Amino acid sequence: MRRLFSFAALAALLLLGGCKTDRSTVLKVYNWSDYIDESVIEEFESWYEEQTGEKVRVIYQTFDINETMLSKIERGHEDFDVVCPSDYIIERMLKNDLLLPQSRDFGETPNYIDSNLSPYIRAQFDKIDGGDKNANDYAVGYMWGTTGILYNAKYVTDEEASTWDVIRNSKLSGRIFIKDSPRDVYSQIILYLHQKDIEEGRVTMDELMNYTCEEDLAAVEAYMKQVKPLVAGWEADFGKDQMTQELGYVNLTWSGDAVWAIEEGKTVGVDLRYVCPREGFTVWFDGWVIPKYAQNVKAANYWINFMSRPDIVIRNVDVTGYVSVSGSPEVMDAFINEDCEPIDVSYFFGPQATAVKLDPVLYPDKSTIERSTMEHDWGEHTSDLVAMWNGVKGNNMNITTVIILVASAVVLLALIVSRMKKAKSRRGTRKYNGKNARKRR
């Protein structure tokens, strides 16, 4: 009902047409679908009035694709006050001068941002190429994750799954699902193809993420054309369902989908596991930014601060299942899982966190995260990346994909009903929307 109210409020504003609206009492938030505990929206309104003595009403809208959000701001000059793009879009918005710097002046209100943000996330945002701008001055992280391999341990060994080359394993023909995401696939495969160069110090993983040359594009395209005959489907969402039904044995996917699939698999006796391959892998981030055309910058800054408050972080993680960028002790304690082996997450939570029982799919061990890098915006070369991907996929749909799509439609309703009964959001088996709502790339 909250979201319906927000849309109704927005419609009312639009009907005012030429009437001048006092935007100091309205905060327009644009976020991913299913990416917040909606009860915190109304709570923010009360909290803001308590902290500032001023009233504010939140108009909350959602998007499913980064580029949709970007187009509304860049071309339509929409006056959203705060939005939540992915890392490479933050990079693009910085370069195109579409963001306003953020303030830490909250008066008597505590600064939850700087006191809780993980040092790892801050360091990663330093790597975002914003030209002459540092991303940490213009963006505050929200959620993050990794890209890796989800696999069925009954059919794929841990050793086989430890390399990206598992997607080229002929014994798995017709049981491989790959994200329909050229940016994510390219980044993993270029790391695999250059593994010897990385080992011998001729190139770093970070440098490879900035390579956009024709030679590398051609190499990835050639490799993926070898993979193509083995692929059951190029997917944005349904791969995780196929894995839980044992219709797929391997899925190049995001950690978000992996967590959902692993938890769902346990309920039906399917042993699914997730690994970040040894050749290296990418991490992804989403963050709060204030667009250039924002009309209520003060409330936008307070919104970002509120979203960084540990208790709000925990609630958002519980409902969405994503992993927060918060490195606060409260957040770490909230997600300790006694069923897990202790891992070193000192890079994320600080030097005291060298042996903490956390899910390694959500929080990779320090030794694992050291093999990671982050993607960047391709800028004017984006069309080259898309052309490469089209060359890989071609126009022919795999017959297995057709069968799977039909089967997925049949079981979808049953799955929804099942999840609604089970996902009453309990700690350890949280409601998880997976990355289906994001379609990041």
N, C-alpha and C positions, 0 to 999 in steps of 0.2 A: 504493500500500500504506500510505503514511503516513496518508492520510485514513481508510482503513478501520480502522487501529489507533486513531485518535482516537475514532471512533464506538464502537469496542469498549470503549475506556476509559470513555467516557461512560456506556455501558450498564451497565458494572460499578458505576459510582458510583450509578446510579439503583437498581440491585438492592440496594444497601445499605440503602435505605429509611430507616428511622429512625436508623440508626447514624451517629454524628457523624463527619464526615470532616475531616481536617486539610487545609484548603484552602490553607495556606501553601506546600504542595508541588505545587499544581495551579494552572495558569493557563488559564482558559477564554476562548478567542478566538472572536469571531463576525464573519465577514468575507464579502464578496461571493464568489460562485462564480468560479473561475478568475482570482483577483485577487492571486496571490502565487506566488513560486517556492517550492514546498513543501519543497525541501531546506533552506531557511533556518529552518524550524520546529525541526528537530532541532538545527541549529547554534545556535539561540538557547538551547536547554536547556543545552548545553555552555558557551556563553559566559556565561550567567547564573551558573552555578556557579563559573566562573573569577573573575567580578567580585565575587560576594557570598559565596562559600563555601557557598552553599545550593543544594540540588537543587530543580528544578521540572520538572513534566511538563505539556506543552501539550495541552489538549483543543481541537481546532480544528474548528469547525462553520461552515457556509456558509448564506447566504440569497440570494434572488433579487429581493426587493422590500423597499424601505425600511420600508414599513408593517408587514411581517411581523416584522421585527426589533424595531421600536418597540413593537408590541403585546405581544411576549413580555416586554419590560422594563417597560412602563408598566402593563399589566394583569396579567401573570403574575409580575412581580417576579423574573424569572430572574436568577441571580447571575453573568452574564457579567462578566468582568473588563475586557475591552477589546473595543470594537466599532468598525465603520467606516461610519458613516452619511454621507449626502450633506448638502450645505450647508443646505438648508431644514429637514431633519430635525434637524441640530445646533441650528438656531435654535429649533425646537419643543421639543427636549429641554431646552435652557437655560431657556426660558420656563416650562416645566413642572417645573423643579427636579429633573431626572432625571440630572444629571451631577455628578461630583465634580471639584474642581480638581486640576490635575496638578502634580507636583513636578519640580524640576530638581536635586534632591539625589541625586547618583549616587556620592557618596564619591570614590574615586580614579578612577572611570570617566569618560572625557570626556563632555561634554554635546554630543552630535551634533545635537541638535534645534536649539538656538539658533545654533550655529556654521554650520549648513548651510541652514536654511530660507530660501527666497527672500524678499526684502523685499516683492516684489509679493504673494506669498501672505499674508504677515503683514498687509499693508495691507487685503487683501480680507477676511480674517477679522475685522478691526476693524469691517467694515461689517455683519457678521452681527448681527441685532437680538436680543440675548439679554436684553433688559430692563436690569437693573442689572448684568449680568455681561458681561465682555469674552470673546469666544469664544477668544481666544488663551490665556487662562488655563485653558480647559477642553477645548481641541481642538488637535490638531496635524495639519496637512494630510498627505495621502498621495498622491493623484493628482488631476489636473485636466484640463480640456479646454474646447472651445468648441462652440457650436451654429451651423451654417451651411448652405450649399448645396453638395451634391455634384452634379456635372453631367458629361454626356458632350459633350466639345468638338466632336465631329463634327456634333452636332445643335443645340447651344446655344452661342452666342457668349459670350465673357468679359463683354461689356457686358450681355447679357441676364441672365446669372447674378449680376451684381453687385448686384441688388436683390431683396428678398423678393417683389416682385410677379411674379417669374418663375413662381411657382406658379399665377398667374392667366393665363398665356400660353396662349391657345386652340390655338396650333399644336402644343402639347405634350400635347394631350388624350389621356388614356389612357396616358401615359408618365410620370406624376408620382406619386411616393411620398412620403408624409408620416408622420413619427413619430406613433404613436398615443399622444401625450403632451400632454394639454391644457395643462399648465403651460408646457412648452417652446414650443408653438405660439403660445399666447396672448402670451407675452413678446416673441416676435419680431414678431408682427403689430401689437401695440400700438405698438412702436417705429416700424414702417412708417407706421401711420396718423397718428402724431403727429410725423412727420419735420419738417414746417414749424414746428410749435411748438418743437421742439428747436433747429432752426436759428436761430429768432428769439428764443431765450432765454426763452420763456414757461414752459418746463418742462425738467427735466433727465431723462436716461435713468434715473438712480437713483430719481428721484421717480416715474417711470412704473411702476417695478417694485413700488411700494407702492400703486398705484391698484387698487382693487377695486370701483369704482362700477358701478352697473347700466348706465350709459350706455356705458362702455368695453366691458363684457362684450357688450352688444348690438351694438356696432360691430364687434367681432372676430367675433361669430357671423354677422353679415350678410356680412362679407367672406369668411369661410370657406365660407359657403353658395354664394357665387359660384365658389369654388374647387372645391367638392365634385364637380360633374359632370366635371371634368377629371382627378380623382384615380383612379389605377389601384389603389391600396391604402393603407390605414392600417396601418402596420406597426411592430412592436417589434424585428424582427430581419431579416426576409427582404428588406428593401429593398436592402441592399448587394449581395446575390446577384443581384437583378434588374438592378442597374446594371452588374454585370460581364458579364451575358449580353445587354446592350443591350435588355432588355425595358423598362427605364426610362431616361429621359433626365435627369430631375431628381429629387433626393431631399433633402427638408428633414431633416437628420440631425445626428448628433454627430460631432465630429472623430475619435473612436475608430473608428466604422464607416467614415468616409471614408478613413482611412489603410489599413485593411484592403482596402477596395474598390479604391483606387488601385494598391496593390501587386499585388493579384490581377488587376486589369485589364491591367497591363503584361505579365503572362504569357500573356494571350490576345489581345493587340493592341488593347485598348480604352483609349482616351485619356480617363481620368476625372480631373477636377480638383475642387478644393474652395476655396470662398471664403466669407469672413465679410462679408455684404452691407453696403453703404455706409451704410444707415440706422441701423446699430447692431446689436448681437447680445449674447447672454448667454454668460458663462463659468460652468462648474460645478466644484465641488470635492467631494472626499470626504476625511474626516479621522478620525483615531483619537481616541476618547473613552473615558472610564472611567465606566460607568453607576453610578447611585446605589446599586445593590444588589451591587456588586462585592465579592468576598471576599478577593481578593489584589491589593490596590492597589499594593504595592511591585513585584511582578513585572510588573504592567500598565504602570507607568511605565518600567521597564527595557525592556519589549517595544517601546514607542513610541520610546525612545531608540535601540534596536537597529535598528529599521526606518528610522531617519534616518541611519544610518551609510552613507557614500557607496558602498562596495562592495556592501552589501546593496541599496541603492537601485538600482544598476545591474543587479544580477541580477534584481530584481523587474520592472524595466522591460523587460529582455530577454525574459523569459518571458511577461509579460502584454501588452506593447506599449503600455501606457498611459504617460502623461507624469507624471513625479514632480514634487512641489513643491520638491524639493531644488535650491538654487541654488549648489551646491558646484562648484568648478572641475573636480573629477574627473568629475562628472556631465556637465557641458558638454562636456568633452574626449571623453568616451566616445561621444557621439552626434553629433559633427561628421561631416558628410556632404559630401565633396568634390564631389559632383554638384550641390549646391545653391548658389545665389547667396548672397553674404554679406547678412545682415540684422542689424538693430539689436535686440538682446535685452538691452540694458543695464538695462531695467526689471526683468528677471528675474535676471540673473547679475551685475549690477554695472556700474560705469562703464567697465570695460575691455572689455565685450562689445558694442561698437557695430557690429562687422562680423564676424559669425561665420557659418560655413556650416552652418546647421541647417535642417531641414525646416520650412518656415513653416506647414504644417498642424499640426505638433506644437507649435512655438513661434512664434506670430504675431509679426510685426515690431512694433516699438514704435508705429508710426503706425497699425497695425491695432488693437492692444489698446486704444488710446485711444478707440476707438469702442465699447468693451464696457461691460457692466454685469452685475449678478448678480441672480438671482431670490431671492425671499423666501417664507417660509411664509405661506400664505393664512389660516391659523388657522380661525376660525369661518366664513370665507367660502369654504372649500374646496368645500363642497357647491354653491355658486353656480358655481364654475369647472367642476365635473363636469357640472352641469345644462346649462351652455352647450355643453360638448363633446358631450353626448348630443344636444342640439338640432342641432348641426352634422352629426353622423354619421347620426342617425336610425336606423331599424331595417332599412333596405334595404341589402343588400350588393351592391356594384358587380359586375356579371357578369365584368368584367375581373379583379377581385380573386379571384373563384372560380377562374377559369382559371389565374391565376398561382399560387394556393395549391396547386392540383393539380399544376401543372408543377414547383413548388418541391419538393413531396414526391418527385417522380420523380427530380430531379437531386440531391437532398440527399445521398443515399448516395454518389454519384459524387464530389461535391464534398468530402465528408469524407475519402474515400480519397485524393483528389488532394492535399488539404492535409496529410494525415499524412505523405505522401511528401516534400512540399516543405518543410514547416515544421520543420526540424531546428534552428531558432533560430540564424540567423547574423546578424551585425550588418549593418544596412542593410535587410535583408528579414526582420525579426523575426517570430516567431510572433505573430499578433494575433487575440485572441478577439473584438475589437470590443466594442461596448457591449451585445451581446445578453445577456451574463450579468448586466447591471446592472438593466435595467428600472427606472430611477431614479424615474420620476414616477408 
